[in-house]
Amino acid sequence: QVQPVESGGGLVQAGGSLRLSCTSSGSSLSSYAVGWFRQAPGKEREFVAAISRGEGSTIYGDSVTGRFTISRDHDKNMVYLQVNSLKPDDTAVYYCTADDKVTWIIARQAVKWSAWGQGTQVTVSS
Protein backbone atom coordinates (compact mmCIF):
# COMPACT_ATOMS: atom_id res chain seq x y z
CA GLN A 1 0.00 0.00 0.00
CA VAL A 2 1.25 3.46 -0.90
CA GLN A 3 0.82 6.29 1.60
CA PRO A 4 1.74 9.75 0.33
CA VAL A 5 3.50 12.18 2.67
CA GLU A 6 3.70 15.89 1.79
CA SER A 7 6.12 18.57 2.93
CA GLY A 8 7.30 22.01 1.91
CA GLY A 9 4.33 24.24 2.60
CA GLY A 10 4.62 27.56 4.34
CA LEU A 11 3.88 31.27 4.37
CA VAL A 12 5.06 33.25 1.35
CA GLN A 13 4.41 36.68 -0.08
CA ALA A 14 2.52 37.13 -3.33
CA GLY A 15 4.84 36.59 -6.26
CA GLY A 16 6.99 34.17 -4.32
CA SER A 17 7.73 30.49 -4.85
CA LEU A 18 7.72 27.23 -2.96
CA ARG A 19 8.61 23.65 -3.75
CA LEU A 20 6.23 21.08 -2.36
CA SER A 21 7.44 17.52 -2.02
CA CYS A 22 5.66 14.21 -1.86
CA THR A 23 7.18 10.91 -0.87
CA SER A 24 5.60 7.73 0.36
CA SER A 25 5.68 5.33 3.23
CA GLY A 26 5.01 1.75 2.27
CA SER A 27 5.17 1.15 -1.48
CA SER A 28 7.32 3.29 -3.78
CA LEU A 29 5.64 6.06 -5.76
CA SER A 30 7.30 4.80 -8.94
CA SER A 31 4.45 2.41 -9.76
CA TYR A 32 1.78 5.08 -9.35
CA ALA A 33 0.48 8.13 -11.05
CA VAL A 34 0.78 11.00 -8.58
CA GLY A 35 -1.42 14.05 -8.36
CA TRP A 36 -1.72 17.28 -6.41
CA PHE A 37 -5.00 18.78 -5.32
CA ARG A 38 -5.71 21.76 -3.12
CA GLN A 39 -8.57 22.80 -0.89
CA ALA A 40 -9.26 26.25 0.45
CA PRO A 41 -11.67 26.84 3.36
CA GLY A 42 -15.27 26.49 2.25
CA LYS A 43 -14.32 25.31 -1.23
CA GLU A 44 -14.23 21.97 -2.99
CA ARG A 45 -10.99 20.10 -3.54
CA GLU A 46 -9.45 21.41 -6.76
CA PHE A 47 -7.21 19.57 -9.20
CA VAL A 48 -3.76 21.13 -9.52
CA ALA A 49 -1.49 18.75 -11.44
CA ALA A 50 -0.67 15.12 -12.07
CA ILE A 51 2.21 13.10 -13.43
CA SER A 52 2.07 9.62 -14.84
CA ARG A 53 4.24 6.72 -13.77
CA GLY A 54 7.08 5.80 -16.06
CA GLU A 55 7.94 8.52 -18.54
CA GLY A 56 6.06 11.15 -16.56
CA SER A 57 3.55 12.83 -18.82
CA THR A 58 1.87 15.75 -17.03
CA ILE A 59 -1.42 17.60 -16.89
CA TYR A 60 -2.38 20.79 -15.06
CA GLY A 61 -5.39 22.58 -13.77
CA ASP A 62 -6.39 25.69 -15.70
CA SER A 63 -5.71 28.06 -12.80
CA VAL A 64 -2.08 26.97 -12.38
CA THR A 65 -0.92 26.28 -15.93
CA GLY A 66 2.26 28.18 -16.63
CA ARG A 67 2.99 28.85 -12.95
CA PHE A 68 3.23 25.37 -11.41
CA THR A 69 5.42 22.47 -12.53
CA ILE A 70 5.14 18.86 -11.42
CA SER A 71 8.09 16.50 -11.69
CA ARG A 72 9.30 13.25 -10.22
CA ASP A 73 12.56 11.61 -9.22
CA HIS A 74 12.17 7.85 -9.23
CA ASP A 75 15.55 7.25 -7.58
CA LYS A 76 14.60 9.41 -4.61
CA ASN A 77 10.97 8.27 -4.51
CA MET A 78 9.86 11.88 -4.72
CA VAL A 79 7.34 13.95 -6.63
CA TYR A 80 7.72 17.71 -6.59
CA LEU A 81 5.36 20.58 -7.23
CA GLN A 82 7.21 23.80 -7.99
CA VAL A 83 4.82 26.67 -7.38
CA ASN A 84 5.82 30.06 -8.78
CA SER A 85 4.21 33.49 -9.07
CA LEU A 86 2.00 32.70 -6.11
CA LYS A 87 -1.21 34.63 -5.58
CA PRO A 88 -3.37 34.97 -2.46
CA ASP A 89 -5.95 32.78 -4.25
CA ASP A 90 -3.41 29.94 -4.16
CA THR A 91 -3.78 29.77 -0.38
CA ALA A 92 -4.99 26.28 0.48
CA VAL A 93 -4.05 22.94 1.92
CA TYR A 94 -2.21 21.05 -0.80
CA TYR A 95 -2.68 17.30 -0.93
CA CYS A 96 -0.59 14.64 -2.67
CA THR A 97 -2.42 11.62 -3.99
CA ALA A 98 -1.47 8.42 -5.78
CA ASP A 99 -3.25 5.75 -7.78
CA ASP A 100 -2.17 2.93 -10.08
CA LYS A 101 -5.31 2.91 -12.25
CA VAL A 102 -6.20 6.55 -12.81
CA THR A 103 -6.17 7.79 -16.42
CA TRP A 104 -5.90 11.35 -17.66
CA ILE A 105 -9.56 11.32 -18.68
CA ILE A 106 -10.61 11.07 -15.03
CA ALA A 107 -7.54 12.43 -13.21
CA ARG A 108 -9.14 15.81 -12.46
CA GLN A 109 -11.75 14.12 -10.29
CA ALA A 110 -10.59 13.75 -6.70
CA VAL A 111 -12.83 10.74 -6.11
CA LYS A 112 -10.87 8.74 -8.70
CA TRP A 113 -7.69 8.79 -6.60
CA SER A 114 -7.28 6.20 -3.89
CA ALA A 115 -4.39 7.17 -1.58
CA TRP A 116 -4.11 10.60 0.03
CA GLY A 117 -1.62 12.37 2.23
CA GLN A 118 -2.48 14.59 5.19
CA GLY A 119 -1.80 17.81 3.31
CA THR A 120 0.56 20.75 3.66
CA GLN A 121 -0.60 24.32 4.17
CA VAL A 122 0.37 27.03 1.69
CA THR A 123 -0.49 30.58 2.69
CA VAL A 124 0.15 33.47 0.33
CA SER A 125 0.04 36.95 1.79
CA SER A 126 -0.79 40.01 -0.29
C-alpha positions as CSV (number, residue, x, y, z in Angstrom):
1,Q,0.0,0.0,0.0
2,V,1.2,3.5,-0.9
3,Q,0.8,6.3,1.6
4,P,1.7,9.8,0.3
5,V,3.5,12.2,2.7
6,E,3.7,15.9,1.8
7,S,6.1,18.6,2.9
8,G,7.3,22.0,1.9
9,G,4.3,24.2,2.6
10,G,4.6,27.6,4.3
11,L,3.9,31.3,4.4
12,V,5.1,33.2,1.3
13,Q,4.4,36.7,-0.1
14,A,2.5,37.1,-3.3
15,G,4.8,36.6,-6.3
16,G,7.0,34.2,-4.3
17,S,7.7,30.5,-4.8
18,L,7.7,27.2,-3.0
19,R,8.6,23.7,-3.7
20,L,6.2,21.1,-2.4
21,S,7.4,17.5,-2.0
22,C,5.7,14.2,-1.9
23,T,7.2,10.9,-0.9
24,S,5.6,7.7,0.4
25,S,5.7,5.3,3.2
26,G,5.0,1.8,2.3
27,S,5.2,1.1,-1.5
28,S,7.3,3.3,-3.8
29,L,5.6,6.1,-5.8
30,S,7.3,4.8,-8.9
31,S,4.5,2.4,-9.8
32,Y,1.8,5.1,-9.4
33,A,0.5,8.1,-11.1
34,V,0.8,11.0,-8.6
35,G,-1.4,14.1,-8.4
36,W,-1.7,17.3,-6.4
37,F,-5.0,18.8,-5.3
38,R,-5.7,21.8,-3.1
39,Q,-8.6,22.8,-0.9
40,A,-9.3,26.3,0.5
41,P,-11.7,26.8,3.4
42,G,-15.3,26.5,2.3
43,K,-14.3,25.3,-1.2
44,E,-14.2,22.0,-3.0
45,R,-11.0,20.1,-3.5
46,E,-9.4,21.4,-6.8
47,F,-7.2,19.6,-9.2
48,V,-3.8,21.1,-9.5
49,A,-1.5,18.8,-11.4
50,A,-0.7,15.1,-12.1
51,I,2.2,13.1,-13.4
52,S,2.1,9.6,-14.8
53,R,4.2,6.7,-13.8
54,G,7.1,5.8,-16.1
55,E,7.9,8.5,-18.5
56,G,6.1,11.1,-16.6
57,S,3.5,12.8,-18.8
58,T,1.9,15.7,-17.0
59,I,-1.4,17.6,-16.9
60,Y,-2.4,20.8,-15.1
61,G,-5.4,22.6,-13.8
62,D,-6.4,25.7,-15.7
63,S,-5.7,28.1,-12.8
64,V,-2.1,27.0,-12.4
65,T,-0.9,26.3,-15.9
66,G,2.3,28.2,-16.6
67,R,3.0,28.8,-13.0
68,F,3.2,25.4,-11.4
69,T,5.4,22.5,-12.5
70,I,5.1,18.9,-11.4
71,S,8.1,16.5,-11.7
72,R,9.3,13.2,-10.2
73,D,12.6,11.6,-9.2
74,H,12.2,7.9,-9.2
75,D,15.6,7.3,-7.6
76,K,14.6,9.4,-4.6
77,N,11.0,8.3,-4.5
78,M,9.9,11.9,-4.7
79,V,7.3,13.9,-6.6
80,Y,7.7,17.7,-6.6
81,L,5.4,20.6,-7.2
82,Q,7.2,23.8,-8.0
83,V,4.8,26.7,-7.4
84,N,5.8,30.1,-8.8
85,S,4.2,33.5,-9.1
86,L,2.0,32.7,-6.1
87,K,-1.2,34.6,-5.6
88,P,-3.4,35.0,-2.5
89,D,-5.9,32.8,-4.2
90,D,-3.4,29.9,-4.2
91,T,-3.8,29.8,-0.4
92,A,-5.0,26.3,0.5
93,V,-4.0,22.9,1.9
94,Y,-2.2,21.0,-0.8
95,Y,-2.7,17.3,-0.9
96,C,-0.6,14.6,-2.7
97,T,-2.4,11.6,-4.0
98,A,-1.5,8.4,-5.8
99,D,-3.3,5.8,-7.8
100,D,-2.2,2.9,-10.1
101,K,-5.3,2.9,-12.3
102,V,-6.2,6.6,-12.8
103,T,-6.2,7.8,-16.4
104,W,-5.9,11.4,-17.7
105,I,-9.6,11.3,-18.7
106,I,-10.6,11.1,-15.0
107,A,-7.5,12.4,-13.2
108,R,-9.1,15.8,-12.5
109,Q,-11.7,14.1,-10.3
110,A,-10.6,13.8,-6.7
111,V,-12.8,10.7,-6.1
112,K,-10.9,8.7,-8.7
113,W,-7.7,8.8,-6.6
114,S,-7.3,6.2,-3.9
115,A,-4.4,7.2,-1.6
116,W,-4.1,10.6,0.0
117,G,-1.6,12.4,2.2
118,Q,-2.5,14.6,5.2
119,G,-1.8,17.8,3.3
120,T,0.6,20.7,3.7
121,Q,-0.6,24.3,4.2
122,V,0.4,27.0,1.7
123,T,-0.5,30.6,2.7
124,V,0.1,33.5,0.3
125,S,0.0,37.0,1.8
126,S,-0.8,40.0,-0.3
